[in-house]
Amino acid sequence: MESTDGTVRTSASRIAIVTGVGSGIGGIGRGIALDLLRQGYAVLAADRDAAVQDVVRDLARQAGGGADCLGYAGDLSRPDEARAMAEAALSRWGRIDVLVNNAGSGVIRPFLEHDEASLVATLERNLWTALWCCHAVLPAMVRQNHGRIVNIGADSLRTGIPGHAGYNAAKGGVVGLMVGLAREFAAYDITVNTVSPCVVNTERHRQALRDDSELARAFLQVVPKGRGVEIEEICDFVTFLARRENAFATGQDFSLNGGSAMP
């Protein structure tokens, strides 16, 4: 049902945008979107792949009756696409309470094997996408005097595992962006945090271990817990930071790393 201003009335208590809900690295974005839907959020699920509409139908089915989910397909490293995504959420619901910057993937290889194209792609997918999505949603959050932004970072910033220099440059930029935004927008009840997993225990990672991959074994060698983080563990932390009640933690990079890096 539409309200008088053209937005759609929803039973959801909060409105969230989750980027990178396609296949991605282990399906983290899809897991976060589903978790938020099950907690009663309305969710705009975004991905660069047009198949995001299939993901939305699947999310709605898994979340059960009444789930309010909208899909958006576009390259969010482009400012016009990020703005269009934010406008899609505002046109439908009239507000944006939460942005989860999950979109991103890295070209993982030794630094001197990178070329311009692979480094530019890594920066665009991770840093530029997060930056433009923040730029797109923050005006609405300022008007509301409320917002929660959660980035998905990388614990490789702390551990220096092989092949991650280019990827770390992008994710390190996301952490720098977080710190600046957290301070600049704190007065508007807008918090900005980052959740940084170590290796994620996906089926692809498990298969790499079965194949005796040297890179997969190197990942685990730095984790005292001896395993990767589960997607559900990432989702729990993200949805905690997204809550309205979580109003004081801001500008923090939270490691989900099984002890691979400690203060």
N, C-alpha and C positions, 0 to 999 in steps of 0.2 A: 504494500500500500504506500502511495506517495503522500508526503506531507505537503503543506501549502507552499513550501519553498522548492518543491520538486525532488527533494531527497527521499529515499526509501526508508520507511519506518522499519525498524528491526527490533527484535527482542533482545539482541546482544547488548551487554552492558558496556563493551569497549570495542573499538575498531582498530585492527592491526593490519599492517602491510608486511609481508614476508617475501623477500626476494630470493631468487635461486631455488625454486621449488621443483625444478626438473630433476634429471638423474643426478647431476652434481657429484660432489664428493660424498658418497655414502648416503645420499638422501637426507642430509641434515635439514635442509630447508623444508622438505616435505614433512619430516617428523615434527618440526617446530610448528608448522601451519596446522597440522592435525591436532597437536597438543592444545594449541590456542582455541581451535574450534570446539574441542571437547570441553574446554573450560568456559564456553559461552561467548567467546569473542566472535565478531564478524571479521572475516579475513579476506584481504585482497592478496592473492597468490600470484607472484610475478616471475617470469622467466623469459629469456631471449627466444626460446623455442615456442613456436605456435602450438605445439602439442600441450602447452600449459592448460588448455581447455579440457583435455582428457584428464589431466592431473586434478583439476578442480572437481570434475564429476566424481572421481575416485575418492577425493578427500571428503566430499559431501556424503558419499555413501558410507565411508568408514566412520564419520563423525556422528551419523545417525540423523533422525528426523529433526527438522528445524535448523540445520546448519546453514549459515548465511555466508557463502563463499563466492568471490568474484575473481576471474582470471584476467591477467594482463600480459601480453606478449610484446617485448621490445628490448632493444639494446640500451640498457640503463647506464652505460658509460657515456651516452649522449645526453646532454642537458635537456633537449626537447623531449626525449622519450621519458626521462625521469619526471619532468613536469607533467607530462600527459598521464603518467601512472598516478601521481598524486591527485590530479584533477579527476581521474576516474573514481578514486575512493571518495573524494569530496562530493562529487556529483551524486554518488549513490547514497552516502550516509551522512554527509555534512560535517564530518570531523575525522581526524586521524589521531588516535591516542598513542599508537606504538608503531615504530619502524624497526624491523629486524633486517639488518644488512648482512644477509648470508651469501648473496650472489658472488661468485668469484671462483677462479681455478687458476692454478699456476703451471707454467711449463717448468717442470723439475728436471734440471740437468746441471752438470758442472758449469761454472760461470763462463769459462772461455769457450764453451760449446754453444752459448747463446749467440743469437744475431739480433739485429735491430727489431725484426718482426716479432720474435719470441719475447723479448723484453717489453716491447710496447704492448703486446697482447696481455702479458702478465700484469702490467700496471693498469691497463684499461679495465680488465675484468675485476680487479680487486680494489685498488685505490680510487680510480675515477668513478667507478660505479657507486661506491659508498659515499664519496664526496657529493656527487650530483643528487643522489637520493636524499641525503641530509638537506641539501640546499633546497630541494623541492618541497619537503614536508615541514620544514621549520617555520615558515610563515604561518601556516595553519596552527601549529602548536603554540606559537607566540600569541596568536589571537585567542586561543583557548585558555592560555595561561596554564598549560599542562602538556606533557609529552614524555615518552620513554623511547630512547634510541638504544638499541643493542646491536653491536657489531660482532660478527664472527671473525676472530683473529687467528693467530697461529703461535703455538708454543715454541716453534722452531726459532723464533726471535731470540729465545733464551738459550737454546741448546746447540744451535749451529750444526744441525744434522746435515749430512751431505746433500749437495745439489740444490740448496734452498736460498742461495744468496739473492737471486733476482726476486723470488717470491717474498723473501723477508723484506726486501726494499719496499715492496708494495704494502705488505701487512704492517710494516713499521710506520709507513705513512698514515695508515688507518688509525694507529694508536696515537700518533701526533695530532691528527684531526680530532680525535675523541677528546684529548686533553684541552685543546683550544675551545671546542664547542661546549664542553662541560662547564668551563669557567664563564664563557660568554653568555650562556643561556640559563644559568642556575637560578636567576631571580624569577624566571617564568615557570618554576616547577617542572623544568625539563631536565631529565638526567640522561647522560650519555656514558655508556659503559661498553666494555668489550669482553667477550668470552673466548678464550684461546685454548682450543683442544690440542693435545698432542696427536699421535697417530690414532685414527678412528677405526674401531674394530668392525669394519665393513666386510662383506663377503669377498670383495676384491682383495682386501688386505689378507684375509684368511687364506685365500687361494694363493697369494704370493708367498705366504709362509710355507704352504704345502709344496710349492714349487721351489722352495729353498732360495728365494730371492735375496740377494746380498743387501739390497736397499731396505727391504722389509725387515730383515734381521737387524740392520743398523738402527732402524727406528726404535725397535724394542730394547736394544742394548742400553739406551739412556733412560728407560722407564723402570724405576724400582718395583713398581707393581707388576711388571712383567706382562702387561697386556695393553691393548689400546682402549681408549675411552668408548663407551657404548653411546649410541645416538640418543637413547633415552636419558642418559646422564647429562648430555648437552642440553636437551630440551628442557629438563627440569630447571637447570640454572638460568636459561634464557627466560622462561616463563616467570620465574621468581623476579628477575630484574624488570620485567615488563609490568609488574603489578603497580597499581596506583599507590598502594601502601609502602612500596619500596621507594621512598622519596629522598633518602639521605645519601645513599651510595651513588656517587657520580665521579666520572673521570678515572675510573679504575679498570685495569686490565686483569681479569680473573683467569688464572691458569687452571685448566682441567687436565693435569699432566701426569697423574700417578706418581708424583714426586720427582719428575725428571729435572726440574729446576726448583730450588727452594731459596727463600730469602737468606 
